[in-house]
Amino acid sequence: MSTVMKAVDVDVPLSTAYNQWTQFESFPEFMEGVEQVRQLDDTHTHWVLQVGGMTREFDATITEQHPDERVAWTSDSGPQHAGVITFHRLGANRTRVTAQMDIDPEGVLEKVADKSGLLEKRIDGDMHRFKTFIERRGSETGSWRGDVDTPPTARS
């Protein structure tokens, strides 16, 4: 399993950055290879990706979500991965968005992408495209301010 950590500073208020990140269906606008994300309910999403010319689909569960702080998830199907996005106020109109992802690549193509650093570059690119996306808009496309507590079995 590989761990990737990337951060980007965005010139928007913390709540704007967080609110936009909760709009999972907008991810294809700034995430490379993401064709579609459907929010099934408050804690479940379905993803459709294009990887090396192949379509991959998986479901994910939001395992923790706290407004203006963090969104954590784990995959339910497809390649095993989990992650957390955290939001840190740097100033009234400046926020650091940090991504930490644990990924267990599935298949030869994903393993090569991981070992060659392409996966890390893609995540870094997605974070920078998020920066451009939210700064150009200046406001979020929507928001979800609900809380999702860590399930008791996942607490350490």
C-alpha positions in Angstrom: 0.0 0.0 0.0 1.3 3.5 -0.9 0.6 6.7 1.0 0.4 10.0 -0.9 0.2 13.4 0.8 -0.3 16.6 -1.1 -1.4 20.1 -0.1 -2.5 23.2 -1.9 -3.2 26.7 -0.5 -6.3 28.3 -2.0 -7.3 31.9 -1.9 -10.8 31.5 -0.6 -12.3 31.3 2.9 -12.1 28.0 4.7 -15.9 27.4 4.5 -15.9 28.0 0.7 -13.1 25.4 0.1 -14.8 22.9 2.4 -18.3 23.5 0.9 -17.0 22.9 -2.6 -15.2 19.7 -1.6 -18.5 18.3 -0.3 -19.9 18.6 -3.9 -18.6 15.3 -5.0 -20.5 15.4 -8.3 -18.3 18.4 -9.4 -15.1 16.3 -9.1 -14.9 15.5 -12.8 -14.5 19.3 -13.4 -11.0 19.2 -11.8 -10.0 15.6 -11.2 -8.2 13.9 -14.1 -9.7 10.6 -15.2 -12.9 11.0 -13.1 -15.8 10.7 -15.5 -18.6 10.8 -12.9 -19.3 10.8 -9.2 -22.8 10.1 -8.0 -23.7 10.8 -4.4 -26.1 7.9 -3.4 -26.9 9.2 0.1 -25.2 11.2 2.8 -22.3 8.7 3.2 -22.1 6.7 -0.1 -20.7 7.6 -3.5 -20.3 5.8 -6.8 -17.3 6.6 -9.0 -16.6 6.1 -12.7 -13.0 6.6 -13.8 -11.0 6.3 -17.0 -7.7 4.7 -16.3 -5.4 3.9 -19.2 -8.3 3.8 -21.7 -10.3 1.5 -19.4 -13.4 2.3 -17.4 -13.3 1.5 -13.7 -16.1 1.8 -11.3 -16.2 1.6 -7.5 -18.2 2.6 -4.5 -16.9 4.5 -1.5 -18.2 5.3 2.0 -17.6 8.6 3.8 -16.4 7.4 7.2 -16.0 10.8 8.8 -17.0 14.3 7.9 -16.9 17.5 10.0 -17.8 20.9 8.6 -14.7 23.1 7.9 -12.4 20.3 9.2 -12.3 17.0 7.3 -13.8 14.5 4.9 -12.6 10.9 5.2 -13.5 7.9 3.0 -12.7 4.3 2.2 -13.4 2.3 -0.9 -16.1 -0.5 -0.7 -15.2 -2.1 -4.0 -12.5 -1.8 -6.7 -8.9 -0.9 -5.8 -8.5 -0.6 -2.1 -7.9 2.9 -1.0 -8.8 5.3 1.8 -8.1 8.9 2.5 -8.8 12.1 4.3 -9.0 15.7 3.1 -8.4 18.3 5.8 -8.9 22.1 5.7 -6.8 24.6 7.6 -7.5 28.3 7.9 -4.4 30.3 7.0 -6.2 33.7 6.9 -9.6 35.2 6.3 -9.4 34.3 2.6 -6.7 31.7 2.5 -7.1 27.9 3.2 -4.7 25.0 3.1 -6.4 21.8 1.7 -4.4 18.7 2.5 -5.0 15.3 0.9 -3.7 12.0 2.4 -4.5 8.9 0.5 -3.5 5.2 1.2 -3.8 3.3 -2.1 -3.3 -0.4 -2.9 -3.0 -0.3 -6.7 -4.9 -3.1 -8.5 -3.6 -4.5 -11.8 -0.4 -3.9 -13.7 -1.3 -0.5 -15.0 -2.1 1.0 -11.6 1.0 -0.6 -10.1 3.2 0.9 -12.8 1.6 4.3 -12.3 2.2 4.0 -8.5 5.9 2.9 -8.8 6.7 5.5 -11.4 5.2 8.4 -9.5 2.4 9.0 -11.9 -0.2 8.5 -9.2 1.4 11.0 -6.9 1.6 13.5 -9.9 -2.1 13.0 -10.7 -3.1 13.7 -7.1 -0.9 16.8 -7.0 -2.5 17.9 -10.4 -6.0 17.3 -9.0 -5.2 19.5 -6.0 -3.9 22.3 -8.2 -6.9 22.0 -10.5 -9.2 22.3 -7.5 -7.3 25.5 -6.5 -7.9 27.0 -10.0 -11.5 25.8 -10.0 -12.5 27.3 -6.7 -10.5 30.5 -7.1 -12.0 31.2 -10.5 -15.5 30.7 -9.2 -14.9 32.6 -6.0 -17.8 30.7 -4.4 -18.9 27.1 -4.0 -21.4 25.4 -6.3 -23.2 24.1 -3.2 -22.5 22.7 0.3 -23.3 19.9 2.7 -22.7 20.9 6.3 -23.8 17.6 7.9 -21.6 15.7 10.4 -20.6 12.0 9.9 -19.0 10.5 13.0 -16.4 7.8 12.8 -18.0 4.4 13.1 -17.3 2.8 16.5 -15.4 -0.2 14.8 -13.1 2.3 13.0 -12.1 4.3 16.1 -8.6 3.6 17.5 
